[in-house]
Amino acid sequence: MTGPRTIFVDGYNVIRNTTALAQVERGSLAAGRHALLARLAGKYRHTPHRVVVVFDGDTRSESAQPFPGLSRGRVIFTCANDTADAVIIRLAAEARREGLDVTVISDDLEVRLGAGAYGAATARVGDLQRRMDEAPRLLRKRFTHQATVKRILDGDGDELPGQRSKGNSRKAPRKRGQPQRESPL
């Protein structure tokens, strides 16, 4: 994903289609919700994206609350007469009319088609799960760097990627100052 996006997550759909979250939900619905929100907050905390998780509710009116641990997010519980699917499609349509980049995450075909009709990008639960399971970007960069250094030290490579020697390759390099003495320590 490039640039800030508004990501709408079909809460119970994601929980029930992710093995680890489904196991947690067997204990209680609240535990399943908490586990999903914690994983999403951990993944999107340091990104510019806004994450909105929608759950089916059982009250007379729709309620929205701050996303715990994610300042640019919301958690929405629908009213008893409305489904999370319908609310996600409505919110995605509103966000697209405002010119926002929108991604809707659900395995429900109706939700994906409905949001897609308004120009929202869609993703399946498996795509989100892979995203949540991948290592953080800086950790991936560190691993790649360490592997490259190890390869060079083992003699499998001559130089770091993107590094080129400077100067004329046919001439001997210039001498630069006096050789350094080794430290007595």
C-alpha positions as CSV (number, residue, x, y, z in Angstrom):
1,M,0.0,0.0,0.0
2,T,1.3,3.4,-0.8
3,G,0.2,6.6,0.8
4,P,-2.3,6.9,3.6
5,R,-5.4,4.7,3.3
6,T,-8.6,4.2,5.2
7,I,-8.9,0.5,5.9
8,F,-12.3,-1.0,6.8
9,V,-12.1,-4.3,8.5
10,D,-15.1,-6.7,8.8
11,G,-14.4,-7.6,12.4
12,Y,-16.1,-10.9,13.1
13,N,-15.4,-12.1,9.5
14,V,-11.7,-11.6,10.1
15,I,-11.8,-13.3,13.5
16,R,-13.7,-16.3,12.3
17,N,-11.5,-16.8,9.2
18,T,-8.2,-16.5,11.1
19,T,-7.3,-19.7,13.0
20,A,-5.5,-18.1,16.0
21,L,-8.2,-15.4,16.4
22,A,-11.0,-18.0,16.1
23,Q,-9.4,-20.0,18.9
24,V,-9.3,-16.9,21.2
25,E,-12.9,-16.1,20.3
26,R,-14.0,-19.6,21.6
27,G,-13.3,-18.2,25.0
28,S,-15.5,-15.2,24.5
29,L,-16.5,-12.7,21.9
30,A,-14.8,-9.9,23.8
31,A,-11.5,-11.8,23.9
32,G,-11.7,-12.4,20.1
33,R,-12.3,-8.7,19.5
34,H,-9.5,-7.7,21.9
35,A,-7.1,-10.0,20.1
36,L,-8.0,-8.7,16.7
37,L,-7.7,-5.1,17.8
38,A,-4.3,-5.7,19.5
39,R,-2.9,-7.3,16.3
40,L,-4.2,-4.5,14.1
41,A,-2.8,-1.9,16.4
42,G,0.6,-3.6,16.5
43,K,0.7,-3.7,12.7
44,Y,-0.7,-0.2,11.8
45,R,0.5,1.9,14.8
46,H,3.5,3.3,13.0
47,T,1.8,3.8,9.6
48,P,-0.2,6.8,8.2
49,H,-3.2,4.5,7.6
50,R,-6.6,4.9,9.4
51,V,-8.1,1.6,10.5
52,V,-11.9,1.2,11.1
53,V,-13.1,-2.1,12.5
54,V,-16.8,-2.8,12.2
55,F,-18.6,-5.4,14.4
56,D,-22.2,-6.5,14.4
57,G,-23.9,-4.9,17.4
58,D,-27.1,-5.5,19.3
59,T,-28.1,-2.1,20.6
60,R,-30.7,0.4,19.3
61,S,-28.1,2.7,17.8
62,E,-24.7,2.5,16.1
63,S,-21.8,3.4,18.4
64,A,-18.3,4.4,17.6
65,Q,-15.4,4.4,20.0
66,P,-11.6,5.1,19.7
67,F,-9.4,2.3,18.6
68,P,-7.3,1.3,21.7
69,G,-3.6,1.7,20.9
70,L,-4.2,3.3,17.5
71,S,-4.8,7.1,17.4
72,R,-6.0,7.0,13.7
73,G,-8.7,4.4,14.1
74,R,-12.2,3.7,15.3
75,V,-14.2,0.7,16.4
76,I,-17.8,0.7,15.3
77,F,-20.6,-1.5,16.6
78,T,-23.7,-1.5,14.4
79,C,-27.3,-1.2,15.6
80,A,-29.3,-4.4,15.9
81,N,-31.2,-3.7,12.7
82,D,-28.1,-3.2,10.6
83,T,-25.3,-5.5,9.6
84,A,-21.6,-4.8,9.7
85,D,-21.6,-5.6,5.9
86,A,-24.0,-2.8,5.1
87,V,-22.2,-0.4,7.4
88,I,-18.8,-1.1,5.8
89,I,-20.2,-0.6,2.3
90,R,-21.9,2.7,3.4
91,L,-18.7,4.0,5.1
92,A,-16.5,2.9,2.1
93,A,-18.8,4.8,-0.3
94,E,-18.7,7.9,1.9
95,A,-14.9,7.8,2.2
96,R,-14.6,7.4,-1.6
97,R,-16.9,10.4,-2.2
98,E,-14.5,12.4,0.0
99,G,-11.6,11.3,-2.3
100,L,-9.9,9.0,0.2
101,D,-8.1,5.8,-0.8
102,V,-10.1,2.9,0.7
103,T,-9.4,-0.7,1.3
104,V,-12.1,-3.1,2.6
105,I,-11.0,-6.4,4.2
106,S,-13.5,-9.2,4.2
107,D,-14.0,-12.7,2.9
108,D,-17.7,-11.9,2.3
109,L,-18.2,-11.6,-1.5
110,E,-21.2,-9.2,-1.0
111,V,-19.1,-6.8,1.0
112,R,-16.2,-6.9,-1.5
113,L,-18.4,-6.4,-4.5
114,G,-20.5,-3.7,-2.8
115,A,-17.4,-1.7,-1.7
116,G,-15.7,-2.3,-5.0
117,A,-18.7,-0.8,-6.9
118,Y,-17.8,2.5,-5.2
119,G,-14.1,2.3,-6.2
120,A,-12.7,0.8,-3.0
121,A,-9.9,-1.7,-3.2
122,T,-10.7,-5.0,-1.5
123,A,-8.6,-7.7,0.2
124,R,-9.3,-11.1,1.6
125,V,-8.7,-12.1,5.2
126,G,-5.7,-14.2,4.2
127,D,-4.1,-11.1,2.8
128,L,-4.5,-9.2,6.1
129,Q,-3.2,-12.3,8.0
130,R,-0.1,-12.4,5.9
131,R,0.4,-8.7,6.4
132,M,0.0,-9.0,10.2
133,D,2.3,-12.0,10.4
134,E,5.2,-10.4,8.4
135,A,8.2,-9.0,10.2
136,P,8.3,-5.2,10.7
137,R,10.1,-3.4,7.8
138,L,13.1,-2.4,9.8
139,L,13.6,-5.9,11.0
140,R,13.4,-7.2,7.4
141,K,16.0,-4.6,6.4
142,R,18.3,-5.6,9.3
143,F,18.1,-9.3,8.3
144,T,18.9,-8.5,4.7
145,H,21.9,-6.3,5.7
146,Q,23.2,-9.0,8.1
147,A,22.8,-11.7,5.4
148,T,24.7,-9.5,2.9
149,V,27.5,-8.8,5.4
150,K,27.8,-12.5,6.2
151,R,28.0,-13.4,2.5
152,I,30.8,-10.8,2.0
153,L,32.7,-12.0,5.1
154,D,32.4,-15.6,4.0
155,G,34.0,-14.6,0.6
156,D,30.8,-15.2,-1.5
157,G,30.7,-11.6,-2.6
158,D,33.1,-8.8,-3.4
159,E,31.2,-5.7,-2.4
160,L,27.9,-4.6,-0.9
161,P,25.0,-4.2,-3.3
162,G,24.9,-0.8,-4.9
163,Q,28.5,-0.1,-4.0
164,R,31.0,0.6,-6.8
165,S,34.7,1.4,-6.5
166,K,35.6,4.9,-7.5
167,G,38.3,6.0,-9.9
168,N,40.0,4.4,-12.9
169,S,40.1,0.7,-12.5
170,R,43.3,0.5,-14.7
171,K,45.4,2.7,-12.3
172,A,46.8,1.9,-8.9
173,P,44.9,3.6,-6.1
174,R,46.5,6.7,-4.6
175,K,48.1,6.4,-1.2
176,R,46.2,8.2,1.5
177,G,48.4,9.3,4.4
178,Q,50.5,7.2,6.8
179,P,49.5,3.7,7.8
180,Q,47.7,3.6,11.1
181,R,49.3,1.9,14.1
182,E,47.3,-0.7,15.9
183,S,46.1,0.2,19.3
184,P,48.0,-1.3,22.2
185,L,44.7,-2.3,23.9
